[in-house]
Amino acid sequence: MSPTLRLALWDHIVRSLNLAAPLKLILLVIANYIEPNGDLSRIPLNLLSRDSNLETSELHLLLLSLEARDLVRKVTVHPEGGGPTVSLYSLSPSLLRTVQKPK
């Protein structure tokens, strides 16, 4: 993602979305991990917890709220060879399209 688009995304999250500060914080953390070429980055819960300084139990509730608003997408990954599933989070395509529209 170009620096201009990333800045537009941050600006949209901070100024245009009518959300509580913890919800905006989660979106900004995820936005920080978008690949430079624009590819979505899928972020695990432990990384979100580390970077936002929020407990995972609190994050679960906040992420459900963001999913319900179609701002975040969750993907569940089943590791090869077994083991527990991992939930990964990314910004929703609709949120990304909002800032990529030509003005």
C-alpha positions in Angstrom: 0.0 0.0 0.0 1.4 3.3 -1.0 2.2 5.8 1.8 -0.5 8.1 0.5 -3.2 5.3 0.7 -1.9 4.3 4.2 -2.2 7.9 5.4 -5.7 8.1 3.9 -6.7 4.9 5.7 -5.3 6.2 9.0 -7.1 9.5 8.5 -10.4 7.8 7.7 -10.2 5.6 10.8 -9.3 8.4 13.1 -11.5 11.2 11.7 -14.4 9.6 9.8 -15.4 6.5 11.8 -17.6 7.1 14.7 -16.1 4.5 17.0 -14.8 4.3 20.6 -11.1 4.8 21.0 -10.3 1.0 21.6 -12.0 0.1 18.4 -10.1 2.7 16.4 -6.8 1.5 18.1 -7.4 -2.1 16.8 -8.1 -0.8 13.3 -4.9 1.3 13.4 -2.8 -1.7 14.6 -4.1 -3.9 11.8 -3.6 -1.1 9.3 0.1 -0.8 10.3 0.6 -4.4 9.1 -0.8 -4.0 5.6 1.9 -5.1 3.1 3.6 -2.3 1.1 2.2 -3.8 -2.1 -1.3 -3.5 -0.7 -1.9 -7.1 0.1 -3.9 -7.8 3.3 -2.0 -8.8 6.3 -3.7 -11.2 8.6 -2.8 -10.5 12.2 -3.0 -13.1 15.1 -4.7 -12.2 18.3 -1.5 -12.3 20.3 0.1 -9.7 18.1 -3.0 -7.4 18.3 -2.8 -7.8 22.1 0.9 -6.9 22.2 0.6 -3.9 20.0 -2.6 -2.5 21.4 -1.8 -3.3 25.1 -5.3 -4.8 25.4 -6.0 -8.2 27.0 -7.1 -11.0 24.7 -10.5 -11.3 26.5 -11.2 -7.7 25.9 -10.0 -7.9 22.3 -12.4 -10.8 21.6 -15.4 -8.5 22.4 -14.0 -5.6 20.5 -13.2 -7.7 17.4 -16.8 -9.1 17.4 -18.0 -5.5 17.3 -15.7 -4.6 14.4 -16.7 -7.7 12.5 -20.4 -6.9 13.0 -19.7 -3.4 11.5 -17.9 -5.1 8.5 -14.7 -3.3 9.4 -12.6 -6.4 10.2 -12.6 -9.9 8.7 -11.6 -13.0 10.6 -10.1 -16.1 9.1 -9.6 -19.3 11.0 -6.5 -21.3 10.1 -6.0 -25.0 10.9 -2.3 -25.7 11.3 -0.9 -28.6 9.3 -0.2 -31.6 11.6 -2.9 -30.7 14.1 -2.8 -28.3 17.0 -5.1 -25.5 17.9 -6.7 -23.4 15.3 -5.5 -19.8 14.9 -7.8 -16.8 14.3 -6.3 -14.1 12.0 -7.7 -10.6 11.5 -7.5 -8.2 8.6 -9.3 -5.0 7.6 -12.4 -5.7 5.6 -12.3 -5.1 1.8 -15.2 -2.6 2.2 -13.1 -0.5 4.5 -10.1 -0.6 2.2 -12.4 0.3 -0.8 -13.6 3.3 1.1 -10.2 5.0 1.1 -9.2 3.7 -2.4 -12.1 5.5 -4.1 -10.9 8.3 -6.3 -12.1 11.7 -5.1 
